[in-house]
């Protein structure tokens, strides 16, 4: 079965039909929840990355900051997943043909790998090597904001 056929099956499933019948208000609320989820992720990511870059929160320990902000990232990811599926399922065929959709998910996969490997390793110590901290923070910020931009572009293509 091709990827396009899978997307078609998803859209025309009972769940896809039910969500599609929910109306545009439900879709708009889903989009707002998706944005809120992304903001829940971006807020701590930006705070920690600014700390890695040497801007602010210098009195707060880096591992302590990570411990305090990690739950917010998980809540944001949960909201993104649920609202993203709610938005995706009834319109899967449209997303299949949208290059911004595929770019968003490629970038998301890359940033999640970096977030849960390199970023986690760099932020596990109080004073990471300066060059590695700057590279990690810059890469993280560029990728997270690129995911957001690609997601925004989906609606225009």
N, C-alpha and C positions, 0 to 999 in steps of 0.2 A: 504494500500500500504506500503510495507516495505521500509526501508531507502535505501537499495540497489536498489530497483526499482525506487525510486525517483532520486537517483544519475544517474541511467541509462537513465531516461527520460531527465534529464538535459543535459547529454552528447549528446544525440541523438536529441535534439531540433534543431530548425532552427538556433537559436543563436549559439549553440554548433557547428553545422556544418559550419556556417559562420566563426566563430573564428578559428576552426580547419583548414579551407582552407586558412587562412591568411598566413600560412607558418612559418618556424622556426625563421626568422628574427623578426617577430612580437612577437613571444613568448619570444625571447631573450630580446627584448626591454621591454616587460612586466615584465620580471624578474628584469631587471635593475631598472625600476620604483618602483617595490616592495621593493627592497633593499634601494632605495633612500627614500621611505616612511618610512621604518623602521628606517633609520638613522635620519630622521626628528623627529621621536618620541624619539629615544634614546639620542640624543644630549641634549635636555632640561631635560629629566629624569635623566640623569647622572649628569648634572650640579646641579640640585635641590637636588638630593640625596647626592652628595658630600657636599653641603652646610648643609644639615641635619646632616651629619656625622661630621661636623666641619672642613672640608677641603675647604678653599678658599671661596671667595665671601662673607666674613664676614661683609663687609661694606654695602652690598646690603641687603635691607630688604627682608625677606622671602616671605611675601605676594606680594611685588613688583616684585620679581623674578618670582613667579608663574604667575602673571598677564602678564609679558613680554614674558613668554615661552609657555603659554597655546595655543595661536593660532598656533604655530609651531606643537604642538602635534595633533591638529585637522586636519591640512593640511596633516600631515603624516598618520593619520588614514584614511583620504579620499583617499590618494594615495594607501595605503595598500588595502583598500576595492575594489577599481576599478581594480587595477592590479591583486589582488588576484582572483577576479571573472573572469577576462580575462584568467588567467592561469588555474583556476579550471574548468570552464565550459566545455571546449572541452576534458578534461581528467578526468571527475568526477569518472568514474569507477576505474581508477587507484588509485585515492586518497581514495576511499572507502575501499580498501583492504590494505592501508598503515597505520600501527599503529602509525607512527610518525606524520601523519596528525591529528589523533584523539588526540594525546598527545599535539600537538601544540595548538589545539583549546580549549582543557581543560585548559591548562596553560594560554592561552590568555583570556579566560573567567574569570579566577581567578584574573589575574593581572588587568584587566579592572575594576572589582568590587573593588579591593583594590585601584586602581588609582582614582576612582571617589567617594570613600567613605572615608576610613581611611587616605589615602594620602592627599586628599583634606582637611580633617579636621585638620590633623597635620600641614599642611603648611598654614593654614589660620591665624595662630598667629605668631608673631615675634619670640617668644622664647618658642617653644613647650617643653614639658617634655623630658629631655635628653634620658631616656631609651626608651620612645615611639618613639622618632625621630630616634634613632639608629635602633630599630626593624623595623620600617616602611621603612627606607631607604634600609636596608639590604634585607628585603623581596622583595621590589620593584625591586632592582637591580638583585637579583637572578632570580626572575620570568621573567623579561623582557629579560634577556640574555638567559634564558631557552627557551623562546618562539623562539628566534632567532636560538638557537642551534637545537631545534626540527624542525624548518622550514628548516634548512640546511640539516638535516638528511633525510628529506623526499626524497630528490633526490638520496639517496644512498640505500633506501630500496625498 
